[in-house]
Structure formats: C-alpha cells, structure tokens
Amino acid sequence: MKKLALWTLLLFPVVTVALLGFALEGYTAEMSGTLTNIRFSFNKNAGQTPQYVADTRGFFKKYGLKVERIEFSNNPDMVAALDRGHLEMMASIPGSPLSAREQGYDLVAFMQNETSNFAAPDSGALIARRGSGIKSVADLKGKIVACLYLSSQDCIDSKYVIKKAGVDLKSITFIEANFGTHFDLLRSGQVDAVSTVNPFTTQILTKGAGDLLAWNYIESNPGQPLGAWWAKKQWVTKNPQVVRAFQRAIKDAIDFLRQDKVRAREVVAEYTGLDKGLLTEMAPLNWNYHVDPQAWQQEAKILVEMGALQKMPKPEEYFAEQIKEYFKK
C-alpha cells in the first residue's frame, strides 16, 4: 500500500464531512427508517390544506417526521397548549401570536403558509346585508357589524378600512360571532354587516344574503400574511434540523397544490368537506411560503394603530432565523 502524505490524511476528514453534507441535501430520513414525532395544532380551514397534504401525501415522512395533527377551535388555546409543552408547533394568522408575544409568550414564526391575494377577489370581505340600504363602507356609521373576534386580524383590517373611509368607529357596534353564523345573522337582520372569510364570503355573496363593501385584507394590506407556523423560540433553537425538515415538507406540499388548480380544488374538498361547486366559485387561495417582511411589518403597524398591539414588534424578534431562507428576493 502506498503511503499518503500527512497533509492528505489531515484533509481527508474535512473532505468527507463536506461531501457528506452535500449528499445530505438530497437525503431524506425516509431512507433511514427513523422518524421524529411532532405534535402541532391548527384551525381547520382551506388555507391549512398544505399540512394535510404534507401528511397524507407523504411529505412529512419523506423528511423524517411523524406528525400528530390536533385541531383547535381558537388561537388562545393553541398558544396556551404550546406554552405548556403539549405541542411543538402551531399554525396561526400572525395577529394572535404577535399579541401573545406582548403578553410574554416567546413565539417565533419559522414558516409562512398563506397570504392574502394582491387583487380582488379574495377570501376576507366586509359585506353588508342585502336590502339594508348600505351601499358603501361610509354607510356603516351607526350600524351593527359582526366579526369573529374584535381583536382578530380580519376584524382589525375591517376596522382599518372603515376608519380610512372616514367613519368614526365609536359609532359602530361590533359584536363577536363565529364565521359560520354570519350568513344567518345577515339573513335574519340581526346585524347590518359582517367581516368574514371564505367559504362564508362566497356563500353570502352567491346566495344573495349580502353585498360586497370591501375586500378587507386587500384594501388594508394586499399580500398580507394570513398563515404561518410558530413555535417557542427556545424549541426552535434546540431543534434546527426538525424545523428545516418541517419547512421542506410544507414547501413541497404548497408546490404540489400550486402545480395543478383542478387537483388542488379536489384536495381542498377532500380535506374540508366543502362542495366542489362552491370551491370553483371561491377566490383562489394564495398558499405562499415566500415571505415579504414589509408586508408583515405593515400588518403590525395596522394592529398597533387599531389598538390590537401596544407597540411595534421588531422582525428580528418574531422571525426565527430559519424563515429568512424564504424571504422574498
């Protein structure tokens, strides 16, 4: 056997590690048969279809994850469960976790899932009861408006749009009501308008219960973040490989959905149970992992202006390091 030079022997481990790292870019834990258990929570809606796809189409398994998907009815309960260690991750519209951060919960966003559209139509809408005589946002003065929660991002955006129209918000009575009740509230005349989202937006408009006043997400902050994945900062710091695997699985699932619109509608129907005919009438969902930090900060600015946040959050505080890979170029 020929002797190797000393410098060659010293270099060999470095080269080996470098090549191994390169190879791991294409490596999946599915090959090794080992899986990491992850528990995450979400509110069931069409925007959350990517995590369903990642689970049922094998993307989580591909990247070495075995997930337990837990459905919650509200965001505060998800935040509490995450803080107590009952979950590793949660999916949420940014408004709730940003508010939770002000209350002392050290949450960070590590993956974006969905944004609003940049032009009409969209999911979020401010809709007036048909026959109410309300023709514009300015006509809402003195009226009753239903929102999911008064502090929810969709409601805050509607208030922002109403304020921009010159209406004194104190003149309006805002009430809290689940999205699923908005159609009946309008039809029965219990409220004059609703701030709602799909599929209820489309149901209300197509069945003649209401008339569109504004696309509240678009008219307040087009392309704003509507869905992101959050975890405790300490957990993200300790589990960078798991975070990276989860990101890749969600990215693959979003790419899968965006590749074929017909297939995407079928999967949304499969996941949500929504009628396929209704889905064809709904505005297309903007599943989107490309992060625009300016859109996030603009939404935070709106939340502060409308009193949902006390002070402007800093992106470096609420963004995990791993999400920067997906920043819009």
N, C-alpha and C positions, 0 to 999 in steps of 0.2 A: 504494500500500500504506500502511495506517495504521501509525504508529509505536507501538511498545509501550513502556510505562513501564519505566524502568530496573529497578525492583523486580520487575516481571513477568519480565524477562529473567533476572534472578538466580534467581528462584524456579523457572523452567522446568526446569532440570536436576534439581533436587531432586524435583519432582513426577514427572518422567519416571522417575527411579530408583525412587521409591516405587511408581508404577503397575507398573513392570516387575517389581519384587519381588512385588507382589500377583499379577501374572499368572503368575509362575513357580511359584506354589503349585499351579497346575493343569497346569503344563508338564511334559512328560516328554521325556527325551533321545531317545526313540524317534523323536520328531518331527524331530530334527535329524540323525538317522542316525549320530551319534557314540556309541561305546561305550567304557567304561573296563574294562580287563581286571583281573580279580580271581581270585586263587587261594586257595581255602580248603579246610580239612580237617575230617573228621568221622568218628565211628564209626557204621557203618550200623546203624540200628535204627528202629523205628516212630516214635519221638519226633523223628527227624530228617526226617520226611516234609515239613515246610514248605519246607526248602531245595530238595528235589526238585520240589515243586510250583512254587516260585518260578522254577525253571529251565525245567521242561517246559511250564508254562502261561504263560510269557512275562512274569512279573512282574519278573524281573531286567532283561530287555531294556527293559521299559516305563520303568524308571528309569535306563536308560543303562549297564547293567552287562553285561559278557560274562564269565561265570564259568567257572573250571576247578575242578571238584569232585573232590577227592582223598580217597579212603577210607584211613583208618589203622586199625590193629588195637589201638593203645593210646595213651593220652594223653601219656605222657612223650615219645614220638617226635614227636607233634604239637607239643609245646612246643619241642622242640629245632629242628624244622624252621621254626617261626615265628621263633625267635630268630635263626636263621641267614639269614633273609630269603628262604627258599624258599616261604613262604606270606605272605599278608597277614592272614588271619583263621583262626580255628579254633572249632569248636563243642565244648563240653565241659560236663559236670556240674561245678559250682563247686569241689568239693573239690580236684581236681587243680591247677587254676590257682592257687588260694589257697595251696596247698602250694608250688607253683613260685615264687610271689612271695617266699616266705620264703627261697628259695634264690637270690634275686637277679634273677629274671625279672620285668621291669616290665610285667605284663599288666593290662589293664583290661577289664571287661565293658561292652559297649555295647548289647547287646540280649538280652532274655530270650526263650526259645523254649518252655519247658515247665516245669510244676511238678507236684508230686505232687497227688493228689486230697486233698480235705479230709475225706472219709468213705469207708469201705470200700464196694466193693472198690478195689484199686489195683494197680499194677504190681509194686512191691517187696514181697517177702514173706519171712518166716522160716518154713521148712517142715520138719517132722520126717518121717523115714522111716516109712511105714505099717508097723505091726507092731512098732515099736521100743519101745512102751510109754511113749513121751514124749507126755504129754497137755497140757503147758503149758510156757511159757518157763522156769519154775523147774526143770523136769525136765532141763534141758540140762547141769546140773552133771556134770562128768566125761566129757562126750560129745565127739564129733568133729564140727566144723561147717565146711563149705566156703563160701568167699567168692571173688569174682572176684580181688580183691587185698586184702590185710589193711588197706591204707591207703585203699581205695576208699570213697566216700561211703556206698554201700549197706551195706558191711560195718561201717563205723563206726556207722551208725544201728542196725544189728542188735546190735552190742556194747552200745550205749547202752540199748536196750530190754532186753537180757539183764541188764545191770547194775541197771537200775531194778527188775527182778524179784527182786533180792536175790542173784543168783548171782555168785560170785567168778569173774571172767574168767580168772584163772590156772588154774582147774580145768578149763577147756575147751581142747581142741586145735583151733586154727583152721588150716585149710590153704587154699592158693590153687588155684583151678581155674576154667577158663573156664565161663561160664554154660551153654554148650552141652553140657557134660559132667555137669551137676548131676543130670539125670534118671537117667542110668546109675549115677552114684555112689550115689544113694539106692537104686535098684532092686537093685543088687548088694550093698548093705550095707557099702560101703567108708566111708561117713560116716553119721552119725546125723541130721544136719540140713543144710540149705543156706540161704544168704542169696542170693536170686535175684530176677530181674525177668522181666517178660513178653517174649516169649511163653512162656518156660520155666515161669513161675509157673502159668499156665493149663494147660499140658501136664502138669505134675506132678500138679496137683490133679484134673484131669478124668480122667486115665488111672490114677489110684489108686496112684501111687508115693509119695505123701506126704500129710500132713495139716497144715493151716494152724495155725501157732502165733501169728503176729502179722503185721500189715501194718507192716513196719518203718519205712517213710517216714512214714506217718500217725501211728503211735504215738510217734515221736520228734519230728517237727516237721511237722504237717499243712500242706499247701500249700507245702512247701519247694521251692526252685529245683532242677530236675533238668537243665536245659539252658540254656546261654547262649552268646552269641557273644563271643569275646575277640580282642584284638589288642594289639600293643605300644603303650604309651601314646604314644610319640613318633610312631608312624604315624597313630594316631587324631587327634592334634593337628594333624598336617600335612594330613590328608585328611578334613575335616569333611563336605564335600559327598558324598563316596563313602560315608562311614558313614551319612549321612542317607538316601541312596538305598537302601542295603542294608537299613536298618531298615524303610523303607516297603515294600520288596519282601517281606520276611519277614512284616510285619504283614498285607499283602494276602493272602499265602498262608495264614496262620493263619485269617484271616476266611473265606477260601474253604473251608477244611476244616471250620470250625465251623458253617457255614451249612447243611450237609446231611450228616447222620451216615451215611446209606447211601453217598453219594458218597465220603465220607471213608474208609470201610472199603475201598471199591473201589480208591481211590488208594493206600492203605497196602499192599493186596495187590499192586498193580501195582509199587510201589517195593521192597517187602521180599521178595516171593515167598511170603509167608505164605498159608496156606489161608484162604479167606473164611469157612469154617465155624468155624475156630479164632478168627478175629477177632471173630465175633459173640459168642463166649463170653468174650473178654477184657474186662477193665475198660476203660472209655473213657479215652482219652488226654486229658490236660489241657494241650493246646497253649495257651500263655498268655503274652502279652507284657506284661501288667500286673505291674509289679514291686512287691513288698512288701519294703522294706528291712529290716523287723523279722524277717521270715522268713529273709532272708539272714544277718542277724546271729545269729539263733538257731542256724542251722546252723553258723556259725563258732564259736559258743560250744560246741556239741556236739563239733566237731572238736578244739577246744582241750582240753576236759575229757577226751576219749578219747585225747589224745596225738598226734593227727594234725597239729596245728598247735602251735607253741610259744607263740604269743601272739595275742591278739585283733587281727584286722586292722581298720582303720578304713574305713568305707564310702566316705569321700571319697578314699581312696587306690585302692580297687579298682573303683570305679564311674567310667566315663567320663562326662563332662558330658552327652553326648547321651542317655544312658539315663534321665536324670531326667524327660524328657518322658513317660515311660511309668510313672512312679511312681504307685502306687495312690493315688487321691484319697480 
